[in-house]
């Protein structure tokens, strides 16, 4: 089988040994050869010594989801040999370290096993233990370069950029790459049947992770206050924001900072800081994950009820409690949608990739101020921490923040009396004032019962008047959050609904289903509350699959609650083991439910619950 | 409710401060606390302090948590923005507000339940961050709004209204703050306004976190025989360590005191706090001695009051951060957005 620019490699190593830099070197090289590529880091919640995998998918068609099959496994972790060799597709290849005799666990019929004595070569070539360990990774990158026909000039240029100033390190890296490269060329037929060939498909693209993209969005939106508590997989978001601020927000003359990032004592405090800053007029945000969302519930309710803008980035991870912190999931949908005790509902944005993280981040700040309410950018570990190929981000210099209804001193001065929660415009959104604007502009934020003037109340009618307006206000946001993305095809048999990080796999699955004779319309929700278009899609498709990454079909529940469409009309397709979704999982679930044998061309639906 | 709302008539003879405002201009809504509540006396002292310092009410921001004490932010300075946050979490809201707008004068009101139980962590970390604010802990040793449970500041042996003794050791906010590196630590008594007002004024002028623990008896649930936070107990056991006078910057000190027991401390903005020691050896700039003094009083069953410790060199949150002087919330967007050209350049780093 000869597959140019369409294959996947999985590299199994031990974490803390330096494989990350080898893997990013491989990614960067393929990308710079103009070939679409994506990488999935499947890593442990640990610093050193546990198994870690990196999956590189090369796809000339531009598919970025986790690869459905693995063509070549690089098995460098004896602890996972047995598992790793089993993941090679029949007819595929296995590359291992032949410094030691072939482990029986690596024996398998029907695949080609290639041995390179990486360990031995590095022990001979390098003196320090640390070099011997770290450069073994660069050596396997060199072997892969030979086996997959990577452009050595591109590799060398990348190493030069990275280590150019550290001559000794650069030389050692060059040497390690050559070790692997030359050994592979001397001992194997290079390249393998599947390999790389230069394309011109990445010139307008970048390799970017979602957390960095969100941080960039916060920077460009004009956020000045960030508060957080370190948590995987959201940590890199605030750290990226800090890095960007130090680069772009330090006054050149005075060295003073135009930002304030507070590492709080816990997520409760982080939420409180964001709300305090939002009340005082700054654009403020926090980055967190599920456990943080749990801790922030009370504050989220306060911001909702007192109508203080606040932006929350939730980079979802797996499970309740601690769960699996380094694995991905979409398990926070319900806990965010109605976060806090009492009646609430919150705006959510669901980016599907780093590009959308950037634009949704900016949008989140605008929506938070326009609707004076918490807004959640709900991504996940796969989007947040993995490098995705996406279009270069662009910026419109005419953009100005939407600060919403904030009265200035002149406007306050003209008022007879300022009433914080009085719906003057009839749109459910009331004007606010910032502290110190004017002596007549003061009001008292209270999480306790308040009337439309902001005064304390325990009166039933006065309480209801305020919360009924809140419901109207939030409902009206359905048309302000991004509209769902809908792909329609002629004569579709079924509808598929999905969300966020599932998008890449579902798009690919729609293509594969088409190949198998299943025409599917596809809707991806991009915001909450859902707009009418979502309800219409559900109502106009007799069979709807809802693809999401959690056990309990949370998106389906949310759709049922919010649109009134019966839950059992929506067939859940669930994947919740913590790994990024593959198209294969979606295709299998859909074809199984349709009772359609693989490859059958029939468009009739069989045995599908309607 | 303790009183009827006073009509908004102004007596022509009311004294005015430098802004031309009377104390009535610093009042708020009518208190709904019990008649005789210590907290209402603290509110009166706050009004006095702000009025005497000529703070424009709208330049101040009042924050609180939940509880009887936290309600009082509504009872003064109706022209100030106020924020009644969630239970025990006011310090984080205040930190955020201060991060966004450093130009306001922040006052936080809390109680012993709010600060020493549910919000203990938040208080500690606000002290560590040295957020520039005056933080009052109206301490009555009891949960009032939920009707009489012991709080974390109840003394061992102190009896509840039903007669049961408290057995768990109390948290002393003053000792705690001293050990956490607080830069301004004081204790007052709600029944002693004369001494409380200058402490509040000094705290307002302190650049950093100023903690004032105020013993403020609860007349409904903790003012009986056997209570160690009652009016009577506090009056009998109150040991004034220093007499504090506060001299704002622009007022001339007309009568320099020759008393050698008098010590002057110049605050960041140039105003002067003067201490007249009751204990001659007392040095309010020595953290260890302050700690030892409070412990010694405690052992004798006395309550050390006064300005116990002040460190004028501590950097507040913004100084540590190195923030620009202009409030972050007021920075024009043009100064915050790097623009399209920079983004385009930055994109090359992701290739």
Interface residues (C-beta under 8 A of the other chain):
Chain A: X28 X31 X32 X206 X207 X208 X212 X216 X219 X220 X222 X224 X225 X227 X248 X249 X251 X254 X255 X256 X257 X258 X259 X260 X262 X264 X265 X266 X268 X269 X270 X271 X272 X273 X274 X275 X276 X277 X278 X279 X280 X281 X282 X284 X298 X299 X302 X392 X393 X394 X395 X396 X397 X399 X400 X401 X433 X434 X435 X436 X437 X438 X439 X440 X441 X442 X443 X444 X445 X446 X447 X448 X456
Chain B: X56 X57 X58 X59 X61 X63 X73 X74 X78 X79 X80 X81 X82 X83 X84 X85 X86 X89 X90 X91 X92 X93 X94 X95 X96 X97 X98 X99 X100 X101 X103 X104 X121 X122 X124 X125 X129 X317 X318 X321 X322 X323 X324 X325 X327 X328 X329 X330 X331 X333 X335 X336 X337 X338 X339 X340 X342 X343 X344 X346 X347 X350 X351
